Amino acid sequence: MDIYEEYIESIIQMADQAIDNGQDDEAKRWFERGLCEEPGSAKLHFRMACLLQYGLDDKARAEQHYLLAIKFKPDYRSAYVNLAQLYLDNEKYVGLENLMHKAMKVEGFNKTFAYENLGKVAEAQGQFNKAIAHYRKGMMQALENFDVDDLKDHIKRNKYKRLKKRWKLWQREN
């Protein structure tokens, strides 16, 4: 491990200790110090984003740090996953859709996860056929039975919503 990595790990260790002691603001200061010295550290940006998202409830700044982590390390899969959850929780569907398309280009990224999130975007926008198509693509990529079961449930829910939407349209016309 080089001196750069040792420094980053020591900052993370001090911040983790502060978090363990319930001192989230102190942890934030440790990450800020580290980022002043190493502004291009994807790992520090990622850890700062996690603290902001889950500890300090600062979603906007968490998003910025996740994006910086991805900028400095484009294959940082954990940053994609956490940012996707942040976007989904805050109904930022355009951002989530763009992120998942970018993530699918990352070698080794979980395509099932990406297609599931693309399906959720389409579903939230009332595009049930598109959602079903994404969920089906996700099923083809899935390697675990529980993933397939979840995707089948998503498909069933979207078929119901599609039917309900058609029924309401039919009732208005008649």
Secondary structure, DSSP 8 states (H G I E B T S, - for coil): --HHHHHHHHHHHHHHHHHHTT-HHHHHHHHHHHHHH-TT-HHHHHHHHHIIIIIS--HHHHHHHHHHHHHH-TT-HHHHHHHHHHHHHTT-HHHHHHHHHHHTTSTT--HHHHHHHHHHHHHHTT-HHHHHHHHHHHHHH--SHHHHHHHHHHHHHHHHHHHHHHHHHHHHH-
